[in-house]
Amino acid sequence: MSRALSGLHELDLPHVVLNDLDSPTLEETEMHHLQTVRRLRPGTHLTATDGRGSWSMFRFDKSTLTPVKARQFCEGPKVPSEIYISITKSGKPELVTQKLTELGVGSISFFFSERSVPKWDANKIEKNHKKLLKVSRLALAQSKGVWLPTIDLGGSFEEIVQGTGIALAHQSAKRITNAVRRIAIGPEGGWSSAELDTTNAKYSFHRSILRSETAAIAAATILESEST
């Protein structure tokens, strides 16, 4: 852990995500959380990050944030981890996004595989993408992180995964190594035979056959435990 990040955690203050630390403006949900849930009083200190590695301490005065210390920057991993997940049933993308943000994954991408149950049109994809971005911001604030993952939603297995350097999670394959930084998780019904026949490398990271959301969290834990 970097010195700047350790310093952030040691402060033990409420933490929020802002779009711009130079123009610190709280969004409505964050304002509600601080005023109603946390019940912060005027003059209370908090920390804020821009989700791009920088953070600073501010004084909270109702709807105004005033900087009280110089900004600090935390270096991210040299090679960020990337998790690709076949879109699962309602509610599970939010859970996966929350946990993978907390774990520090660099990129989260949801795609449609051959056995994906949900079938979303463009409007639903856009709506769910906005929801996942919000979930990720709240998760980063809760975990006192400073790097928001990039979040992508949509596209097929062929468009996103096939023929790339992205590995496939497969229970009967060889054990994953710390050299792997990009891995795709299949749907609850498993990869189709056509998807398994691709040239993408296959790796196993657990002895059991896991649910998609469990597999994504387990993979992220392994990849992030090896990140530098």
N, C-alpha and C positions, 0 to 999 in steps of 0.2 A: 504494500500500500504506500502511495506517495506521501510525502510529508504534508503537502497542502491538504490532501484528503483526510489524513489523520487529524490535522488541526480542525477541520470542519466537524468531524465526528466528536471530538473532545469538547466542543462548545456546548453540545446537548441543548440546542435551540430549535424551535420550529423551523422547518425548511420548506421553501416553495420554489416553483419553477416560473421564471419570467421570460418573456420573449426578448427583452433587451435590458441588461443591467444598467445601461446609461440612461434609459427612460423607464424606470421601474413602475410598471402599471399592473395592478392585480386584476385578474379576471374575476368574473362574478362568483364562480364556484370557489375560487381560492379565498376571496373576500368573505364569503359565507362561512367557510371552514375556520378561518382565523377569528372572526368576530363571534360566531355563534357556537361552534364546536369547541375550539381552543379557548375562546373567551379572553383573547389577548387584550390587555389594557394599553391605552396610549403611553408611549415611551418604552414599551417592551421591545427587546431586540429579537431579531430573527435572522436566518441566513437565506440566501436565494441564489439560484444557479440559472444560467441561460441554457442549460442542457447541452452545451458545447465545450464543457471542460472548465469554465470559469465560474467562480462564486464569490460572494462578498457578504458582509454583515450590514444589516439595515436596522434603523429604528422605525417601529410601526406606530403611526399616528393616525388612527381611524382609517382613512383611505389613502394615506400618503406614506411612502417609504423614503427614508432619508439615509444615504450611505454613511457609515460611521467608521469603516476601515477600508484599507486599500484592497482592490480586487486581487484574487489569487487564481492560479491556473493549475489544473491537474492533468498530467499527460494521460492519454488513453492507451490501451494495449497497442503494441506495434502492429499486430495482425489481429484485428477484431474478429470475434466469432460471428458466424452467420447461421441462423436456423431457418429452414424452410419447412412449412407445415401444410400438409393437405388439409383443406378447409373442413372443419368438423361441425357438429351440430350447434344450435343456438346456445350462447353463453360460454362455450369452451374457448373460442378465440380470445374473449376478454380475459379469462383466467390465465391462458398461456401468455398473453401480452403482459399482464401484470407481473407474473413470476419471472419471465425472461428479462423484463426491464430491471427488476430487483437484482437479478443475478449479474447484470452488466453486459448482456449480449449486445453486440454492435449492430446487428441487422436482423429483423424479423420479417419474413415474407410468407404470406398465405397464398396458396395456389389450389387449383382444382385438378385432382387426379381422376383416373378412370372410375374409381369406386367412391368418390366423394358423394355424400348424400345431399348436402345443400346445393341448390342451383340458383345463383343470384344474378339478377340483371344489373345493368350499369348503375341504376339509381340506388339499389340496395348496396352495391359494392362501395359507392361513394359515401353513403350514410354510415355503413359499418366502419369504413376507414376513419372517418371523423371520430367515431366512438372509440376506436382503438387508440387513436392519438391522445385523446383525453384520458383514457385509462392509463396509458404509459406515463403521462405527465404526473398524474396522482401517485403512481407507483414509484416514480423517481423521487418525488418529494418525501414519500413515506420512508423510503430506504436511504435517504440522504445521499443520493448519488448526484453526479454532475454531468453524465453523458447520456443523452436520450438516444435510444436506438432509432435507426431508420425503419419505417414500417411500410411495407408494400402489400397490396391486396389485389388479387385477380390474376388472370393468366392461367394457362394449362400446364400440365407436367411437361409437355413437349416444348413449350415456349420458355419455361423457367428453369427446368432441371436437366432434361435430356441432352446429352452431348457436352455438358459443362464439366467443370471440376468438382461439382457438388456430389458428395457421397450420399448413398441411401442407407438409412438405418434398416437393418435386417437381422432378426434374432439369431439365425443360424450361420451368419457370416463370421469372418475373423474379427478378433477384438480390436476396438478402436485404439488409435495411438494419439500421442500429443501433437503429431504433425497435422492432424485433420483439423481444419478451421471452418469447414462448410459442410453441413449435413442436412438432409431432407428427411422428414418424418412422414410416413404414409398414413392413410386413413384407417379407421377402425377395422375395416374388412381386409386390410393389408394391401400391398402392391399387387397390381395385376401381373399376369405372366409376361405381358409385353413390356411393362415397366421394369420388371426384374431382368429382362433380357437385354437391357441397354448396357452400354459400356461403362456407365458410372460405377465407381468403386462401391462396395458394400461393406458395412461395418456393424458389429454388434457391440452394445455397451451394457447389456444386462442379461442375466440368465433366463428371465421370464419374458413372456409376451405382454407388453405393456399397452395400456390405452394410449391413444395419440397424445393427449395432453400430458400424461405422465412421462411418456417417452421424450417429449420436447423439453420438459423441465429437467429430466435426468441427463439428456444430452448437453443441455446448456450448462449444467453443473460441472460436468466432466470437462467441457471445452474451456469454461471460465477458470477452472481450477488450474489449468495449465497455461493460462494467458500471461504474457509478460509485457 
